[in-house]
Amino acid sequence: MSSSTASVPYETTLLVRDCCLCLHVQRAARALARRFDEALRPLDLTNGQFSLLMSLNRPKPPGISSVASLLAMDRTTLTAALKPLERRGLVRITPDPSDRRSRLMTLTPKGKRLLAAAVPIWQSTHQAVEALLPDHQPNRLRANLRALA
């Protein structure tokens, strides 16, 4: 069949619109991202930056690979996301003393203060989002999303 005559029935479009898990998760993710971006805007943070800063809030500085894995990002994307946070003085990136080729990331005192200011905003926004769930079972949703990840 040539590509000029191939077509997909409109019913298939409706089926994908109504049933596609990927589409529904993407739509929900965008809506959640907008909600958290708006809430964190007074601190000049995006939801992604909040998640990145939170992922660095550890007793020992993590390496790029462990944070990239946690955030489901590739290393290049993570490195690019770190740059504005580093420029703002929120994150410090240093060579790993045990492997000079690797880098460790640390929250600076300024980054810790900003994260501490962001947590109450995240908490209230998160509670509002959980309240929107029709079955009021956020743990079930989290378990289902983990199963897909």
N, C-alpha and C positions, 0 to 999 in steps of 0.2 A: 504494500500500500504506500503510495507516495505521500509525502508530508503535506502536499497542497490539498489532498482530499481527506486526510485524516481529521476526525473530529471526535469530541467527547460529548456525549449527551448531557443536556442541562441537568438531568436527574442525577448524574454523577457529581456534578458541581454541588448540588444540594446535599447529597450524601456526604461528601467531604466536609462541607460547611457544618453539618450537624454531628458528624461522627469522628472526625479526625482528631485523635488525641494530641498530635503535634500542634495542630492549629489552636486547639483550646488551651494547651499549656503555654504556647507563645503569647496568646492574647492575655491570659491571666498574668503572665510574667511581665508583660509590658504595662498592664494596668497597675500591678503592684509596684513596679519600678517608678512609675510616675507618682504614685501616692507617697512613696518614701522619699523620692527626690524633692517633692514639694515640701514635705515635713522637714527635711534636713537643709533646705535652701538657706535659712537664716544663718547657718553655720558655714555656708559656702562649701557644702559637701554633697556629693551624689550618693545614692544608695550603694553603688559599686565601690566608691571610696570608703564609705563606712565599713562595708564588709571587708575590704582590704586592710584597713586599720585594725579592725577587730581580729582579723586573722594573725596579726603581728603581736597581739596582746598575749604574750606567753612568758613563762619564767625564763626560757632560754631563747635567744634570737633564732628564728627559723631560716632555713635556706630557701632559695627560689623554688626548687622543685617541690618541696612539701607544701608551700603556700599555693603554688600553681595547681597542684593536685586537689587541695581542699576547695579551691574556688572554681575548679573545672575550667582552668584557663591554660593556654599554652604559655611557655616561658617568655616568648617574645611579647605577647599581649600583656603579661604581667609586668615585664620590664617597662613597657610603655606606660602602663597605668601607674607605676611607681614614680615616674619622673616628676609629674606636677606635685605630688605629695612631698617628694624630696626637695623640690624647689621652694615649697612653702615652709620647709624646716620641720615637717611632721614626722619624717622617716629618715633614718640614716642607713646607708648601705655600705658595708665594709667587707673586706676580704675575710674569708673563713681562715682562722689561724692554722687549722689542721689541714686545709687544702686551699692554697692561695688562688686556685682557679675558680673556686666557688665563692658565692657572696652570701652574707648574712644580713638580715634586715631587722632593724630595731626601731621602736617608737621613741621619738625624742620626748623630753619633758613637755614640749609644746603639743606634740601629737597625743600624748597621754591626757593632757588637759582637754583638748578638743574632743577626744573620744569619750571622756567622762561627761562632757557637756552634751554629747550626742546620744548617749545611752537612754536618758529619760525620754527624749523625743522618739527614739526607736521603740521604747517600751509602750508608750501611749499609742503610737501608730500601729504597732503590732497587735495590741489589744483590740483596737478598733477593727482591724482586718479580721482577726479571729472571730469577732462578733458577727461578721457578715456571713460566715459559713452557715448554710441552712441547717446542717445536722449538729452544729456546735461541737464537732469532734475534730479539732485541729490535729491531734495525734494520728488519727486515721489518715488524714490528708498527707501529713508528713511521711508516714510509713509508705503510702502509695507512691509518693514522689521519689522516695529513696529507692523503692523497688525499680522504678523506671531509670534511675540514674545508674 
